[in-house]
Amino acid sequence: NGSDVVSFDSAADCIQWYYQWAELSEMEKVLRDRTDRALKQMRDKRAGFANKALEAEEALLYKAQGEALLQNQKAVAQAVKNGITSVEVADWSSFGLNDPSASEPPMMEIQLDVTLSPTDNANRYFTRFKKLSRQATHVQTLLDQTVSHLTELISVQDALSNVAYGEGAEASMAAIDRMQLRLETKGIMKSRPGGTAQEDSAQAKAALLRKDKMEQREKGPKIKVRGRNNKGAVPDFMRFKSPSGFDIVAGRSSTENDRVTWGVARDWDLWFHARGIGGSHVIIVVPPRAQVPQEDIVYAARIAATHSKAKQDTKVDVSYTERKHLRPPPQRVRKPGMVMITREQVVTVKPMKLETSPSDTLNKGKYA
């Protein structure tokens, strides 16, 4: 009908109108796609936080189990001694709650770790209780925030479906920019390089150039290892001999760890680190085409476990891989000693007992 007809004074005005509306359509599509992705992420987060909230509700159960183990230490000790992995004890924490007329407390079955004492078994449940209690408040805050973000995203989706096209392309583009800015300001979406949905090509190119330069800087830390002699020996660090005679080098600090990993190790050398916890970077210096026996791998792993924050544990998981499978984290978050492992194997070992303080002299570090 007549209301769908648009008249122009010139062909140039018609072309300008066409491209404005084409740009508006693209802006709407981009923001809608970003909103859809953000909605999916927020729904996944909400589901994850809801599950953690349910786990947190079990906190009081763990506390009751710990108290029950302490109240029945004799029965627990007998079960542990006989290698029984669970024990049934009286649950005094719920006595009279469900049945005020009950003359005896209900019984509760509790799983045991037969390698631990009754007190340590109880402390294991108290640790879970404390962790879940802390988690409960934190998770509820995150859950409330996620629900708020979901509401905001759905509101933007509805607004996108009702952009006032009748007010003209420029007004509609400004409305879409305001929606995007609102989501970015609240931290629901990451800011785009240009700051608005109308970023121009010059800004986009500049952002890409900055990104390329950053990636070049992040390829790896430039670390010079001083003091190599003609045979490639390196001073400093802790140094050992493996059972088969391979040289082993270990760092004693974050700075030394960087030097060991990025300055001493070659691509084919084997690198070791206690999995998921702080500790020394340890390498086996592998001659070209040499095969490292499993005995030497376990020995180096035990050194890594011994010089880690888990050195008091009875068992420690240690990651190991060839040096070529390591990458430094991005420069903006990187700290000394941090690495990213792209491929790993894991060996579980028992930390050693240090008999003599290691020195920089090869073979001075003796372990039992």
C-alpha positions in Angstrom: 0.0 0.0 0.0 1.0 3.7 -0.1 2.6 3.6 3.3 5.3 1.2 2.1 6.5 3.6 -0.7 9.5 5.8 0.0 10.3 8.7 -2.3 13.8 10.2 -2.9 14.9 13.5 -4.4 17.9 11.8 -6.1 19.5 8.5 -6.9 22.3 9.3 -4.4 19.7 9.7 -1.6 18.2 6.3 -2.5 21.6 4.6 -2.4 22.5 6.2 0.9 19.1 5.1 2.4 19.7 1.5 1.1 23.2 1.2 2.7 22.0 2.7 6.0 19.3 0.1 6.3 21.7 -2.6 5.3 24.1 -1.5 8.0 21.2 -1.4 10.5 20.2 -4.9 9.6 23.8 -6.2 10.0 24.1 -4.4 13.4 20.9 -6.0 14.6 22.1 -9.5 13.5 25.5 -9.1 15.2 24.0 -8.0 18.5 21.3 -10.7 18.3 24.0 -13.4 17.7 26.1 -12.1 20.6 23.0 -12.0 22.8 22.1 -15.6 21.8 25.6 -16.8 22.7 25.6 -14.9 26.0 22.2 -16.4 26.9 23.4 -19.9 26.3 26.5 -19.2 28.5 24.4 -17.7 31.2 22.0 -20.6 31.2 24.9 -23.1 31.5 26.3 -21.0 34.4 22.9 -20.9 36.1 22.7 -24.7 35.8 26.2 -25.1 37.2 25.7 -22.8 40.1 22.3 -24.4 40.9 24.1 -27.8 41.2 26.7 -26.3 43.4 24.0 -24.8 45.6 22.5 -28.3 46.0 25.9 -29.6 47.0 26.3 -26.9 49.6 23.1 -28.0 51.2 24.9 -31.2 52.2 27.3 -29.2 54.4 25.5 -30.0 57.7 25.4 -33.7 56.8 29.3 -33.7 56.6 29.5 -31.9 60.0 27.2 -34.5 61.6 29.2 -37.4 60.1 32.5 -35.9 61.5 31.0 -35.4 64.9 29.6 -39.0 64.8 33.0 -40.4 64.0 34.6 -38.5 67.0 31.8 -39.8 69.3 32.4 -43.4 68.2 36.2 -43.5 67.9 36.6 -47.0 69.3 34.2 -48.5 66.7 35.9 -46.5 64.0 39.4 -47.6 65.1 38.3 -51.2 65.0 36.8 -50.8 61.5 39.9 -49.2 60.2 42.1 -51.8 61.8 40.0 -54.6 60.1 40.1 -52.8 56.7 36.4 -52.1 56.7 35.5 -49.1 54.5 32.3 -48.0 56.3 30.9 -48.0 59.8 27.4 -47.7 61.2 27.2 -45.4 64.3 24.6 -43.5 66.3 23.5 -40.1 64.8 23.1 -38.0 67.9 22.8 -34.8 65.8 19.3 -35.8 64.6 18.2 -37.5 67.8 14.6 -36.5 68.5 14.2 -34.2 65.5 12.1 -36.5 63.4 10.6 -38.6 66.2 10.5 -36.8 69.6 9.3 -40.0 71.3 12.3 -42.0 70.1 14.3 -43.6 73.0 17.5 -44.1 70.9 19.2 -42.1 68.2 19.0 -43.3 64.6 22.0 -45.1 63.0 24.1 -43.5 60.3 26.4 -45.3 57.8 29.7 -43.4 57.2 32.3 -44.1 54.6 35.9 -44.5 55.9 39.4 -44.2 54.5 41.2 -47.2 56.1 44.6 -45.4 55.6 43.5 -42.7 58.1 43.0 -42.6 61.8 39.6 -42.1 63.4 40.4 -38.4 64.0 41.8 -37.9 60.5 38.6 -39.5 59.1 36.5 -37.1 61.1 38.6 -34.1 60.0 38.1 -35.2 56.4 34.3 -34.6 56.9 34.8 -31.4 58.8 37.0 -30.1 55.9 34.2 -30.8 53.4 31.7 -29.1 55.8 33.8 -25.9 55.9 34.4 -25.9 52.2 30.7 -26.3 51.4 29.7 -23.7 54.0 32.0 -21.2 52.4 30.7 -22.2 48.9 27.1 -21.8 49.9 27.2 -18.0 50.3 29.5 -17.5 47.3 27.4 -19.7 45.0 24.2 -18.0 45.9 25.7 -14.6 45.1 26.9 -15.9 41.7 23.5 -17.5 41.1 21.6 -14.3 41.8 24.0 -12.3 39.5 23.5 -14.9 36.7 19.7 -14.7 37.0 20.0 -10.9 36.8 22.1 -11.1 33.7 19.7 -13.6 32.1 16.8 -11.1 32.7 18.8 -8.3 31.2 19.7 -10.4 28.1 16.1 -11.4 27.5 15.1 -7.8 27.9 17.6 -6.8 25.1 16.3 -9.6 22.9 12.8 -8.3 23.2 14.0 -4.8 22.5 15.8 -5.9 19.4 12.5 -7.4 18.1 10.9 -4.0 18.6 13.5 -1.6 17.2 11.6 1.5 16.1 12.4 1.3 12.4 9.8 4.0 11.7 12.1 6.6 13.4 14.8 6.2 10.8 18.0 4.1 10.4 20.2 6.5 12.4 17.9 6.5 15.4 17.6 2.7 15.3 21.3 2.3 15.1 21.7 4.6 18.1 19.2 2.4 20.0 21.1 -0.7 19.2 24.4 0.9 20.3 22.7 1.8 23.6 21.6 -1.8 24.1 25.1 -3.1 23.5 26.7 -0.5 25.7 24.3 -1.4 28.5 25.3 -5.1 28.3 29.0 -4.2 28.2 28.8 -1.8 31.1 27.2 -4.4 33.3 29.9 -7.0 32.3 27.5 -9.3 30.6 29.4 -8.9 27.3 33.0 -8.1 26.5 33.6 -4.7 25.0 34.2 -4.6 21.3 37.4 -2.9 20.0 35.6 0.2 18.8 33.4 0.6 21.8 30.1 0.7 19.8 28.3 -1.4 17.2 29.3 1.2 14.6 33.1 0.9 15.0 34.7 2.0 11.7 37.2 -0.1 9.7 40.2 2.0 10.8 39.6 1.2 14.4 39.1 -2.5 13.7 42.4 -2.6 11.7 44.2 -0.8 14.5 42.8 -3.3 17.0 44.0 -6.2 14.9 47.5 -4.7 14.6 47.7 -4.3 18.4 46.6 -7.9 18.8 49.2 -9.2 16.3 52.0 -7.3 18.2 50.8 -8.7 21.5 50.8 -12.2 20.1 54.4 -11.7 18.9 55.5 -10.6 22.4 53.7 -13.6 23.9 55.4 -16.2 21.9 57.8 -16.8 24.8 59.8 -15.1 27.5 63.3 -14.1 26.4 65.5 -15.6 29.1 69.3 -15.7 28.9 71.1 -18.4 30.8 74.5 -17.2 31.6 77.5 -19.4 32.4 77.2 -22.2 30.0 80.5 -23.8 29.4 81.6 -25.5 26.1 80.0 -28.8 27.2 76.7 -27.1 27.9 76.9 -27.5 31.7 74.8 -24.9 33.6 75.6 -23.5 37.0 73.0 -22.6 39.7 69.9 -24.6 40.3 69.6 -28.0 42.0 71.3 -30.7 40.0 71.1 -34.5 40.3 71.9 -37.8 38.5 69.2 -40.2 37.6 69.7 -43.9 38.2 70.7 -44.3 34.6 73.1 -41.4 34.6 71.0 -38.6 33.0 71.5 -35.1 34.3 68.5 -33.6 36.2 68.1 -29.9 36.8 65.5 -28.3 39.1 64.6 -24.7 40.0 64.4 -23.4 43.5 62.2 -20.3 42.9 59.8 -18.9 40.3 62.6 -17.0 38.6 64.8 -20.1 38.5 61.9 -22.2 37.2 61.6 -19.8 34.3 65.3 -20.2 33.6 65.1 -24.0 33.8 62.1 -24.3 31.5 62.8 -21.5 28.9 66.5 -21.2 29.2 68.0 -24.6 29.9 65.5 -27.2 28.6 65.5 -28.1 24.9 62.4 -29.2 23.0 63.1 -32.9 23.6 64.1 -32.7 27.2 61.5 -34.1 29.7 59.9 -31.6 32.0 58.2 -32.4 35.4 56.0 -30.5 37.8 53.7 -31.5 40.7 50.2 -31.4 39.1 48.0 -28.5 40.0 50.2 -27.1 42.9 53.2 -24.9 43.3 56.6 -26.4 43.1 59.9 -26.8 41.2 60.3 -27.1 37.5 62.4 -30.3 37.0 63.9 -31.4 33.7 65.8 -34.5 32.6 68.5 -33.5 30.1 68.0 -36.0 27.4 70.8 -36.6 24.8 69.5 -36.6 21.2 67.6 -39.9 20.3 68.1 -41.3 23.8 65.3 -43.2 25.5 64.6 -42.4 29.2 63.8 -45.5 31.3 60.7 -45.5 33.5 62.9 -45.7 36.6 64.4 -42.3 35.7 61.0 -40.8 35.0 59.8 -41.9 38.4 63.0 -40.6 40.0 62.6 -37.1 38.4 58.9 -37.1 39.3 59.8 -37.8 43.0 62.2 -34.8 42.9 59.4 -32.6 41.6 57.0 -33.9 44.3 59.6 -33.4 47.0 60.1 -29.8 46.0 56.4 -28.9 45.9 53.8 -27.8 48.3 52.6 -31.4 48.5 55.9 -32.7 49.9 54.2 -33.8 53.1 51.6 -35.9 51.2 52.0 -39.7 50.9 51.1 -39.6 47.2 51.5 -36.8 44.6 50.4 -36.6 41.0 53.2 -35.3 38.8 52.8 -34.1 35.2 55.5 -34.7 32.7 56.0 -34.0 29.0 58.6 -33.0 26.5 59.5 -29.3 26.7 58.1 -28.7 23.2 54.6 -29.2 24.6 54.8 -26.2 26.9 53.6 -22.7 26.2 53.9 -19.5 28.2 50.5 -17.9 29.3 49.5 -14.6 27.6 51.7 -11.7 28.7 48.9 -9.8 30.4 48.4 -12.6 33.0 51.8 -14.2 33.0 53.8 -14.4 36.2 57.3 -16.0 36.7 57.1 -19.8 36.7 53.7 -20.1 35.0 53.4 -22.4 32.0 50.6 -23.9 29.9 50.8 -27.7 29.1 49.4 -28.7 25.7 50.1 -32.4 26.2 51.0 -34.3 29.4 51.3 -37.6 31.1 50.8 -38.1 34.8 52.7 -40.4 37.2 51.8 -40.8 40.9 54.8 -41.0 43.2 55.8 -40.7 46.9 57.9 -37.7 47.8 61.4 -38.4 48.9 63.1 -37.6 52.2 65.9 -35.1 51.8 69.0 -36.3 53.6 71.5 -33.7 52.5 70.7 -30.2 51.4 71.1 -29.9 47.6 73.8 -27.6 46.4 74.8 -26.4 43.0 77.4 -29.2 42.8 76.3 -32.1 40.7 75.3 -35.2 42.7 75.3 -33.4 46.1 71.6 -33.8 46.5 71.0 -37.2 48.0 67.5 -38.6 48.6 66.1 -41.6 50.5 
